[in-house]
Amino acid sequence: MKFGIASLLVYAVISCGGVLSEQYKVYTQFTRHSGDPISEYEKRFTGVRQILPQKGAVGFLSDVPAPFLKGDDGRAGTLYLTQYVLSPVVVYDNAQYPLVVGNFHSSPHPSPELLKILRLRPIANFGNGVVLFKREGME
């Protein structure tokens, strides 16, 4: 009985150690080539954080997912990362708010036609794909 429990514990430790070792290898390989992607993502939003109110809600507009996100289309991940870096401000996945944060990874940014349809006017362009828009007709 004791031998069985000891064997099970040794197996569990070896299994967990193998998984942790593999995850560490993936992490170090990823960060060695590209740095910490979350911190880099966060740095892009420094300017807009200074302009946004300290609490409240904003809309969200994006063209593509963050380049380092995998899975479906990554759009939800991009939204969640933006929410993370702008908290406690709540970020909603639509452009129906007085202020809308634009997060763009490709060029050109939204066409003037789309901005006209959404009634958005850029009020701050941070030059790194992050743009703050004001929705016309909402105060």
VOPAGU-2260 file (C-alpha; in pm, 1 decimal, decimal comma):
REM VOPAGU-2260
SITE   aa  ch    i         X         Y         Z
SITE  MET   A    0       0,0       0,0       0,0
SITE  LYS   A    1     273,5     248,5      98,0
SITE  PHE   A    2     470,1     154,5    -211,9
SITE  GLY   A    3     165,4     230,0    -431,2
SITE  ILE   A    4     112,5     572,6    -274,5
SITE  ALA   A    5     482,4     654,2    -300,0
SITE  SER   A    6     484,5     545,4    -665,4
SITE  LEU   A    7     181,0     761,4    -738,4
SITE  LEU   A    8     342,9    1064,8    -572,1
SITE  VAL   A    9     667,7    1016,8    -765,3
SITE  TYR   A   10     471,1     987,1   -1090,7
SITE  ALA   A   11     273,0    1305,4   -1009,5
SITE  VAL   A   12     589,3    1502,6    -932,7
SITE  ILE   A   13     759,3    1385,2   -1251,8
SITE  SER   A   14     450,2    1463,7   -1460,5
SITE  CYS   A   15     408,6    1811,7   -1313,8
SITE  GLY   A   16     777,8    1877,9   -1345,9
SITE  GLY   A   17     766,8    1780,2   -1712,6
SITE  VAL   A   18     472,7    2009,0   -1782,3
SITE  LEU   A   19     630,7    2301,4   -1597,1
SITE  SER   A   20     960,8    2245,0   -1773,3
SITE  GLU   A   21     790,6    2247,5   -2113,3
SITE  GLN   A   22     594,6    2563,5   -2031,0
SITE  TYR   A   23     911,9    2735,5   -1912,8
SITE  LYS   A   24    1087,1    2646,5   -2240,4
SITE  VAL   A   25     799,4    2790,4   -2444,4
SITE  TYR   A   26     791,5    3107,0   -2231,6
SITE  THR   A   27    1167,1    3168,2   -2250,6
SITE  GLN   A   28    1174,9    3101,0   -2623,5
SITE  PHE   A   29     886,1    3341,2   -2681,5
SITE  THR   A   30    1018,6    3620,9   -2460,4
SITE  ARG   A   31    1373,6    3585,4   -2589,8
SITE  HIS   A   32    1258,2    3675,5   -2940,2
SITE  SER   A   33     986,7    3928,7   -2870,7
SITE  GLY   A   34    1011,6    4048,3   -2511,6
SITE  ASP   A   35     709,2    4042,3   -2285,3
SITE  PRO   A   36     414,2    4090,8   -2524,3
SITE  ILE   A   37     167,1    4199,7   -2256,1
SITE  SER   A   38     397,8    4476,1   -2130,1
SITE  GLU   A   39     459,9    4591,5   -2486,2
SITE  TYR   A   40      84,1    4594,5   -2549,2
SITE  GLU   A   41      31,6    4792,0   -2229,2
SITE  LYS   A   42     291,1    5055,5   -2327,2
SITE  ARG   A   43      89,6    5137,2   -2640,2
SITE  PHE   A   44    -196,6    5261,4   -2421,4
SITE  THR   A   45       1,1    5493,6   -2192,1
SITE  GLY   A   46    -117,1    5808,3   -2373,6
SITE  VAL   A   47    -483,6    5718,1   -2389,5
SITE  ARG   A   48    -486,8    5620,0   -2020,1
SITE  GLN   A   49    -380,1    5975,6   -1934,1
SITE  ILE   A   50    -676,0    6122,8   -2125,2
SITE  LEU   A   51    -953,8    5881,8   -2026,5
SITE  PRO   A   52   -1156,3    5944,7   -1712,8
SITE  GLN   A   53   -1046,7    5743,9   -1411,2
SITE  LYS   A   54   -1367,6    5541,0   -1419,4
SITE  GLY   A   55   -1658,6    5490,1   -1652,2
SITE  ALA   A   56   -1712,5    5312,1   -1982,4
SITE  VAL   A   57   -1577,0    5347,9   -2334,1
SITE  GLY   A   58   -1644,1    5177,0   -2663,6
SITE  PHE   A   59   -1392,3    4972,0   -2859,0
SITE  LEU   A   60   -1302,9    4954,6   -3225,6
SITE  SER   A   61   -1032,5    4730,4   -3369,2
SITE  ASP   A   62    -929,8    4604,6   -3710,0
SITE  VAL   A   63    -751,1    4279,9   -3631,8
SITE  PRO   A   64    -648,4    4075,7   -3328,7
SITE  ALA   A   65    -323,5    4141,6   -3148,3
SITE  PRO   A   66     -51,1    3972,1   -3354,1
SITE  PHE   A   67      67,5    3749,8   -3070,0
SITE  LEU   A   68    -276,7    3606,7   -2986,8
SITE  LYS   A   69    -363,4    3261,4   -3113,9
SITE  GLY   A   70    -694,3    3084,5   -3140,5
SITE  ASP   A   71   -1021,1    3168,6   -3316,1
SITE  ASP   A   72    -972,1    3515,4   -3458,8
SITE  GLY   A   73    -819,2    3662,1   -3143,4
SITE  ARG   A   74   -1069,4    3949,5   -3138,4
SITE  ALA   A   75   -1197,8    3862,5   -2791,6
SITE  GLY   A   76    -839,0    3840,7   -2666,2
SITE  THR   A   77    -763,8    4185,2   -2806,9
SITE  LEU   A   78   -1070,8    4325,0   -2631,6
SITE  TYR   A   79    -978,1    4157,3   -2302,4
SITE  LEU   A   80    -619,1    4282,5   -2318,9
SITE  THR   A   81    -742,6    4634,1   -2387,8
SITE  GLN   A   82    -980,5    4603,5   -2092,4
SITE  TYR   A   83    -689,7    4484,2   -1878,8
SITE  VAL   A   84    -462,1    4775,9   -1961,4
SITE  LEU   A   85    -735,3    5041,1   -1929,1
SITE  SER   A   86    -901,1    4915,9   -1609,8
SITE  PRO   A   87   -1081,4    5035,4   -1404,3
SITE  VAL   A   88   -1240,9    5194,9   -1712,5
SITE  VAL   A   89   -1478,2    4937,3   -1864,1
SITE  VAL   A   90   -1429,3    4866,9   -2235,5
SITE  TYR   A   91   -1733,9    4751,4   -2433,7
SITE  ASP   A   92   -1711,6    4588,8   -2775,5
SITE  ASN   A   93   -1906,5    4848,4   -2970,6
SITE  ALA   A   94   -1876,2    5207,7   -3083,6
SITE  GLN   A   95   -2196,5    5335,8   -2920,5
SITE  TYR   A   96   -2025,6    5525,4   -2636,7
SITE  PRO   A   97   -1927,8    5893,9   -2617,1
SITE  LEU   A   98   -1558,4    5790,1   -2615,3
SITE  VAL   A   99   -1429,5    5500,7   -2823,0
SITE  VAL   A  100   -1079,9    5354,3   -2803,7
SITE  GLY   A  101    -943,7    5244,3   -3139,0
SITE  ASN   A  102    -680,0    4971,8   -3139,8
SITE  PHE   A  103    -533,0    4910,6   -3484,9
SITE  HIS   A  104    -256,0    4676,6   -3589,7
SITE  SER   A  105    -262,8    4735,9   -3962,8
SITE  SER   A  106    -270,2    5035,7   -4189,1
SITE  PRO   A  107    -463,3    5230,6   -4292,6
SITE  HIS   A  108    -675,7    5289,2   -3988,3
SITE  PRO   A  109   -1053,5    5293,1   -4033,9
SITE  SER   A  110   -1171,7    5451,5   -4352,4
SITE  PRO   A  111   -1334,0    5794,1   -4336,5
SITE  GLU   A  112   -1652,7    5629,0   -4463,3
SITE  LEU   A  113   -1665,4    5390,5   -4165,8
SITE  LEU   A  114   -1595,8    5672,9   -3922,3
SITE  LYS   A  115   -1877,1    5873,4   -4080,3
SITE  ILE   A  116   -2120,9    5580,8   -4051,6
SITE  LEU   A  117   -2024,3    5529,1   -3686,5
SITE  ARG   A  118   -2027,6    5908,7   -3628,0
SITE  LEU   A  119   -1676,7    5900,2   -3482,3
SITE  ARG   A  120   -1425,8    6183,0   -3485,5
SITE  PRO   A  121   -1062,6    6123,9   -3383,8
SITE  ILE   A  122    -964,0    6344,5   -3092,4
SITE  ALA   A  123    -621,3    6192,1   -3016,8
SITE  ASN   A  124    -396,3    5976,1   -3233,8
SITE  PHE   A  125    -102,7    5834,5   -3041,5
SITE  GLY   A  126      85,3    5723,8   -3355,1
SITE  ASN   A  127     110,1    5359,3   -3249,8
SITE  GLY   A  128    -224,0    5226,3   -3364,6
SITE  VAL   A  129    -412,2    5361,0   -3062,4
SITE  VAL   A  130    -666,7    5632,8   -3140,3
SITE  LEU   A  131    -924,9    5794,3   -2915,0
SITE  PHE   A  132   -1251,6    5885,9   -3086,4
SITE  LYS   A  133   -1544,3    6099,5   -2978,3
SITE  ARG   A  134   -1889,0    5999,5   -3095,5
SITE  GLU   A  135   -2069,1    6290,3   -3256,9
SITE  GLY   A  136   -2401,9    6386,7   -3100,9
SITE  MET   A  137   -2317,2    6240,0   -2759,1
SITE  GLU   A  138   -2197,4    6450,1   -2472,9
